[in-house]
């Protein structure tokens, strides 16, 4: 018998969506005969067909099929699949890539790869060939077939997975250990690692899984791990997720099919041509399926494909990777770098576009906060976008809070959205610092957010402040929140703290500047002083510990804040109220030392003979001495004149005062003395 001529392909129309269909002729012998002809995906006369999804196995083409009367070499695995799929009685119309595409023609290969999604989506069904069977795989497939058969009599379309598991228990089936082994064997088949199967199965309207002579619907096979309590490897589960059925409708597939996400999930897929690790995913991606620079083109080198992919994903083409595997392994790091760069330099719309394309795989590391603050023009809007608009994708981690409160100036436009999204507070020093520093800097919105989470803040400060209440818990560096807000005149923050039951008489530890009320008086913040007095601050209160200013009136007098002094005197503050631990410290001495003549007069007008002569004499002497030594001639005259009215004997102190004035060259003071 003469040797049969080898099959040669006729060219197809590359200007139209042309493809070839294989007519698998009926039969049951070892010889497989077929007819191959051109069809069009946009044609109205294209006959119904099934598409085969399989692995080539060994690249050695040691088997032969007869196509249009001529011999075509194919792989052994494909030959075996066709043997099992062939019918004894009717012809079948199939699409099989290894036969329907001229693999030697690079231009045709690229053209056909671009049509692949349509080829599989327009097929009546997709048959997945997993190879020959074993006893265990047969047992599993038969049990799943019974599940299909029994459930067909029920209204199972809207069953959840729990309902399927309950129904599974009612089905006659083999021993669980054997079923698990059978499933494990099937999930280890090469088909689950081949990159091209992804678009083949994901585009199918209906599909069946074939192993040996057993068939089962893909929607049933996909839930087999759930029924058997198995957790497949990440890659296998992702493939099961995209099979037609309930899993596809409810898995990540319906939400995030951008190219980056697909490459990340399926980077371990296998392909004989490394370029196919990208090309096989283009047609099923939500953002790259019709991009000019990423169309399958086998005339491009591997480096060109990597650079084009990097440009599409990260806007960077100057990347060098020796292999596709190293490029895919570096995706996450590149993605983080790209996101930070966009956040740092772009507007909110560009960030939103990046987020939309990345879906659930958006990286939000610690450095994101710093990148946002670097974006002076758009940072606030970007922060609001991240923590509000993308509420399901963005996770506010502890690192975000720590970065914001520890390094970036406590900016309200960043802090408030972050803190509002943080459901519980972590016991961390930076959170305490946020509360105290926001109070010190008058960040009203930040303080309010923290105070509105009183239960979490309270437990935090109780642990750190040995039981003090939230409004006056202490911190070694920042001191008391109310103390800091008062010192800097932030009256709105002071009111927030006072309304939260901050205690005005509590003195912070690790400070040496007086009680809560003292700093406001010392710095002349009249409105804050009024608030503190309204909420019960005692005008003559002195710090429990040694405070430099003593009490409120002393602080205001020494600093020269006349309106505050008047307010305190009207509220009953005593000019000669003495700090007994550091005598003679009082308001008169403080004003005299500071050279504030008007305040000295205000204080003198409030002093009456009712003060004990001894106390009055002592305070007068000290005030006169310090005023003389510092050359405050107006104050010296005021003290001398008032001493006559109060019958204070000035003679004992005149000599010392005169000596002090003379020593310092204060001529105007010497004269009245």
C-alpha positions as CSV (number, residue, x, y, z in Angstrom):
1,X,0.0,0.0,0.0
2,X,1.4,3.3,-1.1
3,X,2.3,5.9,1.6
4,X,-0.4,8.5,2.1
5,X,0.4,12.1,1.1
6,X,0.9,14.6,4.0
7,X,-1.8,17.1,4.7
8,X,-1.2,20.7,3.7
9,X,-3.3,23.6,4.9
10,X,-5.1,26.0,2.5
11,X,-4.8,29.6,3.7
12,X,-7.8,31.1,5.5
13,X,-9.1,34.7,5.1
14,X,-7.1,36.7,7.6
15,X,-9.1,39.9,6.8
16,X,-12.3,38.3,8.3
17,X,-13.0,36.3,11.5
18,X,-12.4,33.1,9.6
19,X,-11.6,29.8,11.3
20,X,-11.6,26.1,10.5
21,X,-14.0,23.4,11.7
22,X,-13.2,19.7,11.9
23,X,-15.8,17.1,10.9
24,X,-15.0,14.0,12.9
25,X,-16.4,11.1,10.9
26,X,-18.2,8.3,12.6
27,X,-16.4,5.1,13.2
28,X,-14.8,2.8,15.8
29,X,-11.6,1.5,14.4
30,X,-8.0,2.7,15.0
31,X,-8.1,5.0,11.9
32,X,-9.6,8.4,12.6
33,X,-10.9,10.2,9.5
34,X,-11.9,13.9,9.4
35,X,-12.8,16.6,7.0
36,X,-11.5,20.2,7.5
37,X,-13.1,23.3,6.1
38,X,-13.2,27.0,6.5
39,X,-16.1,28.8,8.3
40,X,-16.7,32.3,9.6
41,X,-17.6,33.5,13.1
42,X,-19.7,36.3,11.7
43,X,-21.4,34.1,9.1
44,X,-25.1,33.1,9.3
45,X,-24.5,29.7,7.8
46,X,-21.9,28.4,10.3
47,X,-23.0,25.0,11.6
48,X,-23.2,24.2,15.4
49,X,-20.0,22.8,16.7
50,X,-18.4,21.7,20.0
51,X,-14.9,23.0,21.1
52,X,-12.3,20.7,22.6
53,X,-10.3,21.8,25.6
54,X,-7.3,19.6,26.3
55,X,-3.5,19.5,26.8
56,X,-1.2,18.5,24.0
57,X,1.0,16.4,26.4
58,X,4.2,15.4,24.7
59,X,5.1,17.7,21.8
60,X,6.1,14.7,19.8
61,X,3.6,14.0,17.1
62,X,3.6,10.2,16.9
63,X,0.0,9.6,16.0
64,X,-1.8,10.2,12.6
65,X,-5.3,11.2,11.6
66,X,-6.6,11.4,8.1
67,X,-7.7,14.9,7.1
68,X,-9.4,15.4,3.7
69,X,-7.9,12.1,2.7
70,X,-4.3,13.0,3.7
71,X,-2.2,12.2,6.8
72,X,-1.7,14.7,9.5
73,X,0.5,14.0,12.5
74,X,-0.9,14.8,16.0
75,X,0.1,14.1,19.6
76,X,-0.9,10.9,21.3
77,X,-3.1,12.7,23.8
78,X,-5.2,14.3,21.1
79,X,-5.5,11.0,19.3
80,X,-6.8,9.3,22.4
81,X,-9.2,12.2,23.1
82,X,-10.6,11.9,19.5
83,X,-11.0,8.1,19.9
84,X,-13.2,8.7,23.0
85,X,-15.2,11.5,21.5
86,X,-15.9,9.8,18.2
87,X,-19.4,8.4,17.7
88,X,-20.0,5.1,16.0
89,X,-23.2,6.3,14.4
90,X,-23.0,10.1,13.6
91,X,-20.4,12.6,12.6
92,X,-19.4,15.3,15.0
93,X,-18.4,18.9,14.3
94,X,-15.5,20.1,16.5
95,X,-13.0,22.8,16.9
96,X,-9.6,21.5,17.9
97,X,-6.7,24.0,18.0
98,X,-3.9,21.6,17.0
99,X,-5.8,20.6,13.8
100,X,-7.8,23.7,13.0
101,X,-4.9,26.1,13.2
102,X,-1.8,25.9,11.0
103,X,0.7,26.0,13.8
104,X,3.6,26.6,11.4
105,X,2.1,29.9,10.2
106,X,2.9,32.6,12.8
107,X,0.6,35.2,11.2
108,X,-2.3,32.7,11.2
109,X,-1.6,31.7,14.8
110,X,-1.8,35.3,15.9
111,X,-5.1,35.8,13.9
112,X,-6.7,32.7,15.4
113,X,-5.6,33.5,19.0
114,X,-7.4,36.8,18.6
115,X,-10.6,34.8,17.6
116,X,-10.2,32.3,20.4
117,X,-12.7,33.8,22.8
118,X,-15.4,34.0,20.1
119,X,-14.6,30.4,19.0
120,X,-15.3,29.1,22.5
121,X,-18.2,31.4,23.4
122,X,-20.0,30.6,20.2
123,X,-19.6,26.8,20.6
124,X,-22.7,24.9,21.5
125,X,-20.6,23.3,24.3
126,X,-17.0,22.8,25.4
127,X,-15.7,19.3,26.2
128,X,-12.8,19.2,28.6
129,X,-10.6,16.1,28.1
130,X,-8.7,15.1,31.3
131,X,-7.2,11.9,29.9
132,X,-7.6,8.2,30.7
133,X,-9.4,7.1,33.8
134,X,-8.5,5.1,36.9
135,X,-10.8,3.2,39.2
136,X,-10.9,6.1,41.6
137,X,-11.7,8.7,38.9
138,X,-14.4,6.5,37.5
139,X,-16.0,6.1,41.0
140,X,-15.9,9.9,41.4
141,X,-17.4,10.7,38.0
142,X,-20.1,8.1,38.4
143,X,-21.1,9.6,41.8
144,X,-21.2,13.1,40.3
145,X,-23.3,11.8,37.4
146,X,-25.8,10.4,39.9
147,X,-25.9,13.8,41.6
148,X,-26.7,15.4,38.2
149,X,-29.4,12.8,37.5
150,X,-31.1,13.1,40.9
151,X,-31.0,16.9,41.0
152,X,-32.5,17.2,37.6
153,X,-35.9,16.3,39.1
154,X,-35.5,19.2,41.6
155,X,-35.6,23.0,41.2
156,X,-31.9,23.3,41.8
157,X,-31.1,26.4,39.8
158,X,-31.1,28.7,42.9
159,X,-29.6,26.2,45.4
160,X,-26.8,27.5,47.5
161,X,-23.8,25.4,48.3
162,X,-25.2,24.2,51.6
163,X,-28.3,22.9,49.9
164,X,-26.0,21.0,47.4
165,X,-24.1,19.5,50.3
166,X,-27.2,18.3,52.0
167,X,-28.5,16.8,48.7
168,X,-25.1,15.1,48.1
169,X,-25.5,13.1,51.3
170,X,-28.7,11.5,49.9
171,X,-26.9,10.2,46.8
172,X,-25.6,6.7,46.5
173,X,-21.8,7.1,46.2
174,X,-18.5,5.4,46.8
175,X,-16.4,5.6,50.0
176,X,-15.3,9.1,50.8
177,X,-11.6,8.2,50.8
178,X,-11.8,6.8,47.3
179,X,-13.8,9.8,46.1
180,X,-11.2,12.2,47.5
181,X,-8.4,10.3,45.9
182,X,-10.2,10.4,42.5
183,X,-10.8,14.1,42.8
184,X,-7.2,14.7,43.8
185,X,-5.9,12.7,40.8
186,X,-8.1,14.7,38.4
187,X,-7.0,18.1,39.9
188,X,-3.4,17.0,39.4
189,X,-3.9,16.4,35.6
190,X,-1.9,18.8,33.4
191,X,-5.1,20.4,32.0
192,X,-5.5,22.4,35.3
193,X,-2.0,23.9,34.7
194,X,-2.3,24.8,31.0
195,X,-2.8,28.5,30.4
196,X,-4.9,28.2,27.3
197,X,-7.7,26.3,29.1
198,X,-8.5,29.5,31.0
199,X,-10.2,31.3,28.1
200,X,-11.5,28.0,26.8
201,X,-13.5,27.2,29.9
202,X,-14.3,30.7,31.0
203,X,-15.9,31.5,27.6
204,X,-18.0,28.4,27.4
205,X,-21.8,28.6,27.7
206,X,-22.0,24.9,28.7
207,X,-19.2,22.5,29.4
208,X,-18.7,18.9,30.3
209,X,-15.7,17.2,32.0
210,X,-14.6,14.0,30.3
211,X,-12.2,11.4,31.8
212,X,-12.0,8.1,30.0
213,X,-15.5,7.1,29.0
214,X,-17.1,9.1,31.8
215,X,-18.7,12.6,31.4
216,X,-20.1,15.0,34.0
217,X,-21.4,18.6,33.7
218,X,-18.8,21.2,34.5
219,X,-21.1,23.1,36.9
220,X,-21.3,19.9,39.0
221,X,-17.6,19.0,38.8
222,X,-16.7,22.6,39.9
223,X,-18.4,22.1,43.3
224,X,-17.0,18.6,43.9
225,X,-14.3,20.0,46.4
226,X,-17.1,21.7,48.4
227,X,-19.1,18.4,48.5
228,X,-16.0,16.4,49.6
229,X,-14.6,19.0,52.0
230,X,-11.4,19.4,50.0
231,X,-9.4,22.6,49.7
232,X,-7.7,22.6,46.3
233,X,-4.5,24.5,45.5
234,X,-5.0,28.2,44.8
235,X,-4.4,27.7,41.1
236,X,-6.8,24.8,40.8
237,X,-9.6,26.6,42.7
238,X,-9.2,29.6,40.4
239,X,-9.8,27.3,37.4
240,X,-12.9,25.8,39.0
241,X,-14.2,29.2,39.8
242,X,-14.4,30.1,36.1
243,X,-16.3,27.0,35.0
244,X,-19.9,27.6,33.9
245,X,-22.2,27.4,36.8
246,X,-22.8,28.8,40.3
247,X,-19.2,29.4,41.1
248,X,-18.5,31.5,38.1
249,X,-21.5,33.7,38.9
250,X,-20.5,34.3,42.5
251,X,-16.7,34.2,42.5
252,X,-14.0,36.8,41.8
253,X,-14.6,36.2,38.1
254,X,-17.6,38.4,38.0
255,X,-15.8,41.3,39.7
256,X,-12.1,41.5,38.8
257,X,-10.9,40.2,35.5
258,X,-8.4,42.9,34.7
259,X,-5.1,41.7,33.1
260,X,-3.1,42.3,36.3
261,X,-5.4,40.2,38.4
262,X,-5.5,37.4,35.8
263,X,-1.7,37.3,35.5
264,X,-1.4,37.3,39.3
265,X,-3.9,34.4,39.8
266,X,-2.6,32.3,36.9
267,X,1.1,33.1,36.8
268,X,1.9,29.4,37.6
269,X,0.0,28.3,34.4
270,X,2.1,26.4,31.9
271,X,2.6,27.1,28.2
272,X,5.0,25.7,25.7
273,X,5.5,29.3,24.4
274,X,6.2,31.7,27.3
275,X,4.5,34.5,25.3
276,X,1.2,32.6,25.6
277,X,1.2,33.3,29.4
278,X,0.1,36.8,28.3
279,X,-1.6,36.1,25.0
280,X,-3.9,33.4,26.5
281,X,-5.4,35.9,29.0
282,X,-5.9,38.9,26.7
283,X,-9.3,37.7,25.4
284,X,-10.8,37.2,28.8
285,X,-9.4,40.3,30.5
286,X,-11.7,43.2,31.1
287,X,-9.2,45.9,30.2
288,X,-6.8,44.4,27.6
289,X,-8.9,42.4,25.3
290,X,-8.8,45.0,22.5
291,X,-5.5,46.8,23.1
292,X,-3.4,47.5,20.0
293,X,0.0,46.9,21.6
294,X,-1.1,43.6,23.3
295,X,-2.7,41.8,20.3
296,X,-1.2,38.3,20.0
297,X,1.7,38.7,17.6
298,X,4.1,35.8,17.3
299,X,6.5,37.9,15.3
300,X,7.4,39.8,18.5
301,X,10.2,38.6,20.7
302,X,9.7,37.6,24.3
303,X,11.3,40.8,25.5
304,X,8.9,42.9,23.4
305,X,5.9,41.1,24.8
306,X,7.2,41.7,28.4
307,X,7.9,45.4,27.7
308,X,4.5,45.9,26.1
309,X,2.8,44.2,29.0
310,X,4.7,46.3,31.5
311,X,3.8,49.5,29.7
312,X,0.1,48.5,29.7
313,X,0.1,47.6,33.4
314,X,2.5,50.1,34.9
315,X,3.3,52.7,32.2
316,X,6.9,51.5,32.2
317,X,8.6,49.9,29.2
318,X,12.2,50.1,30.4
319,X,12.1,46.8,32.2
320,X,14.5,43.9,31.6
321,X,13.5,40.3,32.6
322,X,15.2,37.3,31.1
323,X,12.2,35.1,31.4
324,X,8.4,35.6,31.6
325,X,8.3,33.7,34.9
326,X,10.6,36.3,36.6
327,X,8.5,39.1,35.2
328,X,5.3,37.5,36.6
329,X,6.9,36.8,39.9
330,X,7.7,40.5,40.2
331,X,4.2,41.7,39.4
332,X,3.2,42.6,43.0
333,X,6.2,44.7,43.7
334,X,5.8,46.5,40.3
335,X,2.2,47.1,41.1
336,X,2.9,48.6,44.5
337,X,5.6,50.9,43.0
338,X,3.3,51.9,40.1
339,X,0.4,52.7,42.5
340,X,2.5,54.8,44.8
341,X,3.8,56.8,41.8
342,X,0.3,57.5,40.5
343,X,-0.9,58.5,44.0
344,X,2.1,60.8,44.4
345,X,1.9,62.5,41.0
346,X,-1.6,62.2,39.5
347,X,-5.1,63.4,40.0
348,X,-8.0,61.6,41.7
349,X,-9.4,60.4,38.3
350,X,-6.2,58.6,37.4
351,X,-6.1,57.0,40.8
352,X,-9.7,55.9,40.5
353,X,-9.0,54.4,37.1
354,X,-6.1,52.5,38.5
355,X,-8.2,51.2,41.3
356,X,-11.0,50.2,39.0
357,X,-8.6,48.2,36.8
358,X,-7.0,46.5,39.7
359,X,-10.3,45.5,41.4
360,X,-9.6,43.6,44.7
361,X,-5.9,43.4,44.1
362,X,-5.0,47.1,44.9
363,X,-1.9,47.3,47.1
364,X,-2.3,49.7,50.0
365,X,1.0,49.6,51.9
366,X,2.3,51.8,54.7
367,X,4.0,54.1,52.2
368,X,0.6,55.0,50.6
369,X,0.0,57.6,53.3
370,X,3.4,59.3,52.6
371,X,2.7,59.2,48.9
372,X,-0.7,60.9,49.3
373,X,0.7,63.7,51.4
374,X,3.4,64.3,48.8
375,X,0.6,65.0,46.4
376,X,0.0,68.6,47.6
377,X,-2.6,69.4,45.0
378,X,-4.8,66.3,45.0
379,X,-3.8,64.4,48.2
380,X,-7.0,65.2,50.2
381,X,-9.3,64.1,47.4
382,X,-7.3,60.9,46.8
383,X,-7.5,60.0,50.6
384,X,-11.3,60.5,50.5
385,X,-11.5,58.3,47.4
386,X,-9.5,55.5,49.0
387,X,-11.3,55.3,52.3
388,X,-14.8,56.2,51.1
389,X,-15.5,55.4,47.5
390,X,-13.6,52.2,47.5
391,X,-15.0,51.1,50.8
392,X,-15.1,47.4,49.9
393,X,-11.6,47.3,48.4
394,X,-9.7,49.5,50.8
395,X,-8.6,48.1,54.1
396,X,-7.5,50.6,56.7
397,X,-4.7,48.9,58.4
398,X,-3.0,49.8,61.7
399,X,0.0,50.9,59.7
400,X,-2.0,53.5,58.0
401,X,-3.0,55.1,61.3
402,X,0.5,54.9,62.7
403,X,1.9,56.5,59.6
404,X,-0.6,59.3,59.6
405,X,-0.3,60.1,63.3
406,X,3.4,59.5,63.7
407,X,5.0,61.1,60.7
408,X,2.8,63.3,58.6
409,X,1.8,66.3,60.7
410,X,-1.6,65.2,61.8
411,X,-3.3,66.8,58.8
412,X,-7.1,66.8,59.4
413,X,-7.9,66.2,55.7
414,X,-6.1,62.9,55.9
415,X,-6.6,61.9,59.6
416,X,-10.3,62.3,59.8
417,X,-11.3,59.9,56.9
418,X,-8.8,57.4,58.2
419,X,-10.0,57.5,61.8
420,X,-13.6,57.4,60.7
421,X,-12.9,54.1,58.9
422,X,-11.0,52.5,61.7
423,X,-13.5,50.5,63.7
424,X,-11.4,49.7,66.7
425,X,-8.3,51.3,68.1
426,X,-5.2,49.4,68.6
427,X,-3.2,49.9,71.9
428,X,-0.4,51.8,70.2
429,X,1.6,54.8,71.4
430,X,1.0,56.6,68.1
431,X,-2.8,56.6,68.7
432,X,-2.3,58.3,72.1
433,X,0.0,60.8,70.5
434,X,-2.6,61.5,67.9
435,X,-5.1,62.5,70.6
436,X,-2.7,64.7,72.5
437,X,-1.0,66.3,69.5
438,X,-4.3,67.0,67.7
439,X,-5.4,68.7,70.9
440,X,-2.2,70.8,71.1
441,X,-2.5,71.8,67.4
442,X,-6.2,72.6,67.5
443,X,-7.2,69.8,65.1
444,X,-10.8,69.9,66.1
445,X,-12.1,67.3,63.6
446,X,-9.5,64.7,64.6
447,X,-10.2,65.2,68.4
448,X,-13.9,64.9,67.7
449,X,-13.5,61.6,65.8
450,X,-11.4,60.2,68.6
451,X,-13.8,61.4,71.3
452,X,-16.7,59.9,69.4
453,X,-15.0,56.5,69.8
454,X,-15.0,56.9,73.5
455,X,-15.3,53.3,74.4
456,X,-12.1,52.3,72.5
457,X,-10.3,55.5,73.5
458,X,-11.3,55.0,77.1
459,X,-9.9,51.5,77.3
460,X,-6.8,52.6,75.6
461,X,-6.1,55.5,78.0
462,X,-7.1,53.5,81.1
463,X,-4.4,51.1,80.3
464,X,-1.8,53.8,79.6
465,X,-2.9,56.3,82.3
466,X,-3.6,54.2,85.3
467,X,-7.3,54.9,85.4
468,X,-7.5,58.6,84.6
469,X,-10.5,59.6,82.5
470,X,-10.3,60.0,78.7
471,X,-10.2,63.8,78.7
472,X,-7.1,64.1,81.0
473,X,-5.1,60.9,80.4
474,X,-1.4,61.7,80.4
475,X,1.4,61.0,78.1
476,X,5.1,61.4,78.8
477,X,5.8,63.6,75.8
478,X,2.6,65.4,75.0
479,X,1.1,65.9,78.4
480,X,-2.5,66.3,79.1
481,X,-4.8,67.0,76.1
482,X,-6.7,69.7,77.8
483,X,-3.5,71.2,79.1
484,X,-2.1,71.4,75.6
485,X,-5.2,72.8,74.0
486,X,-5.5,75.4,76.7
487,X,-1.9,76.5,76.4
488,X,-2.3,77.1,72.6
489,X,-5.7,78.8,72.8
490,X,-7.7,76.2,70.9
491,X,-11.1,77.1,72.4
492,X,-13.2,74.8,70.2
493,X,-11.0,71.8,71.1
494,X,-11.1,72.9,74.8
495,X,-14.9,72.9,74.7
496,X,-14.9,69.4,73.1
497,X,-12.7,68.1,75.9
498,X,-14.6,69.8,78.6
499,X,-17.9,68.5,77.2
500,X,-16.2,65.0,77.4
501,X,-15.7,65.6,81.2
502,X,-12.1,66.5,81.1
503,X,-11.2,67.7,84.6
504,X,-9.8,71.3,84.7
505,X,-8.1,70.8,88.0
506,X,-6.1,67.7,87.0
507,X,-2.4,68.4,86.6
508,X,-0.5,66.4,84.0
509,X,2.5,64.4,85.0
510,X,5.9,65.1,83.5
511,X,5.1,68.8,83.2
512,X,6.4,71.7,85.3
513,X,4.2,74.6,84.2
514,X,1.1,74.4,86.5
515,X,-2.5,73.3,86.6
516,X,-4.8,72.8,83.6
517,X,-6.0,76.4,83.8
518,X,-2.5,78.0,84.1
519,X,-1.2,77.7,80.5
520,X,-4.3,79.5,79.1
521,X,-3.8,82.4,81.5
522,X,-0.1,82.5,80.9
523,X,-0.6,82.8,77.2
524,X,-3.5,85.2,77.4
525,X,-6.2,83.1,75.8
526,X,-9.2,84.9,77.3
527,X,-11.9,82.8,75.7
528,X,-10.3,79.6,76.9
529,X,-10.0,81.2,80.4
530,X,-13.7,81.9,80.4
531,X,-14.5,78.3,79.4
532,X,-12.3,76.9,82.1
533,X,-13.8,79.1,84.7
534,X,-17.3,78.2,83.5
535,X,-16.5,74.5,83.9
536,X,-15.2,74.9,87.4
537,X,-11.6,76.0,87.4
538,X,-10.7,77.5,90.8
539,X,-9.1,80.9,90.3
540,X,-6.7,80.5,93.2
541,X,-5.8,76.9,92.6
542,X,-2.1,76.1,92.7
543,X,-0.4,73.0,91.1
544,X,0.0,69.9,93.3
545,X,3.6,69.7,92.0
546,X,6.0,72.6,91.7
547,X,4.8,74.8,88.8
548,X,6.8,77.7,87.5
549,X,3.8,80.0,87.2
550,X,2.1,79.0,90.5
551,X,-1.5,79.8,89.9
552,X,-3.6,81.3,87.1
553,X,-3.4,85.0,88.3
554,X,0.3,84.7,88.8
555,X,0.7,83.3,85.2
556,X,-1.4,86.0,83.6
557,X,0.2,88.8,85.7
558,X,3.8,87.8,84.9
559,X,2.9,87.4,81.1
560,X,1.2,90.8,81.0
561,X,-2.3,89.7,79.9
562,X,-4.4,92.6,81.3
563,X,-7.8,91.3,80.2
564,X,-7.2,87.9,81.7
565,X,-6.0,89.5,84.9
566,X,-9.2,91.7,85.1
567,X,-11.3,88.6,84.4
568,X,-9.7,86.7,87.2
569,X,-9.9,89.5,89.7
570,X,-13.6,90.0,88.9
571,X,-14.0,86.2,89.6
572,X,-12.4,86.6,93.0
573,X,-8.8,85.9,92.4
574,X,-6.6,87.2,95.3
575,X,-3.6,89.3,94.3
576,X,-1.5,88.1,97.3
577,X,-2.5,84.4,97.1
578,X,0.8,82.7,98.0
579,X,2.4,79.5,96.7
580,X,3.3,78.2,100.2
581,X,5.9,75.9,98.8
582,X,7.8,78.6,97.1
583,X,7.2,81.8,99.1
584,X,7.0,84.6,98.4
585,X,5.3,83.8,95.0
586,X,2.2,85.7,94.2
587,X,0.6,87.8,91.4
588,X,1.9,91.2,92.7
589,X,5.5,89.9,92.7
590,X,5.0,88.3,89.3
591,X,3.6,91.5,87.7
592,X,6.4,93.6,89.4
593,X,9.0,91.3,88.1
594,X,7.6,91.5,84.6
595,X,7.3,95.3,84.6
596,X,3.6,95.4,83.9
597,X,2.6,98.6,85.6
598,X,-1.1,98.6,84.6
599,X,-1.5,95.1,86.0
600,X,0.3,96.1,89.2
601,X,-2.1,99.0,89.6
602,X,-5.1,96.6,89.1
603,X,-3.7,94.3,91.7
604,X,-3.0,97.1,94.2
605,X,-6.5,98.4,93.8
606,X,-7.8,95.0,95.0
607,X,-5.5,94.8,98.0
608,X,-7.1,96.0,101.2
609,X,-6.1,96.3,104.9
610,X,-7.9,93.1,105.4
611,X,-4.7,91.3,104.6
612,X,-2.6,90.5,107.6
613,X,0.0,93.2,108.2
614,X,2.8,90.7,108.4
615,X,1.9,89.0,105.1
616,X,1.3,92.4,103.4
617,X,4.6,93.8,104.6
618,X,6.5,90.8,103.4
619,X,4.9,90.7,99.9
620,X,5.4,94.5,99.6
621,X,9.1,94.2,100.4
622,X,9.7,91.5,97.8
623,X,7.7,93.4,95.1
624,X,9.6,96.6,95.7
625,X,12.9,94.9,95.6
626,X,12.3,93.1,92.4
627,X,10.9,96.2,90.7
628,X,13.8,98.3,91.8
629,X,16.4,95.8,90.7
630,X,14.8,95.6,87.2
631,X,14.4,99.4,86.9
632,X,10.6,99.5,86.7
633,X,10.3,103.0,88.1
634,X,6.5,103.3,87.5
635,X,5.9,100.2,89.5
636,X,8.2,101.4,92.3
637,X,6.2,104.7,92.5
638,X,2.9,102.7,92.5
639,X,4.1,100.5,95.4
640,X,5.4,103.5,97.4
641,X,2.2,105.5,96.9
642,X,0.0,102.5,97.8
643,X,2.0,101.7,100.9
644,X,0.8,105.0,102.4
645,X,-2.8,104.1,101.8
646,X,-2.4,100.7,103.3
647,X,-0.1,101.9,106.1
648,X,2.7,99.6,105.1
649,X,6.0,100.4,106.7
650,X,8.4,100.7,103.7
651,X,11.5,101.8,105.7
652,X,12.9,98.3,106.3
653,X,13.0,97.5,102.5
654,X,14.0,100.9,101.2
655,X,17.7,100.4,101.8
656,X,17.7,97.0,100.0
657,X,15.6,98.4,97.1
658,X,17.9,101.4,96.8
659,X,20.9,99.2,96.8
660,X,19.5,97.0,94.1
661,X,18.5,100.0,91.9
662,X,21.8,101.7,92.3
663,X,23.8,98.5,91.6
664,X,21.9,98.2,88.3
665,X,22.2,101.9,87.4
666,X,18.4,102.6,87.4
667,X,18.5,106.4,88.1
668,X,14.8,106.9,87.8
669,X,14.2,104.3,90.5
670,X,16.8,105.8,92.9
671,X,15.1,109.2,93.0
672,X,11.7,108.1,94.5
673,X,13.4,105.7,96.9
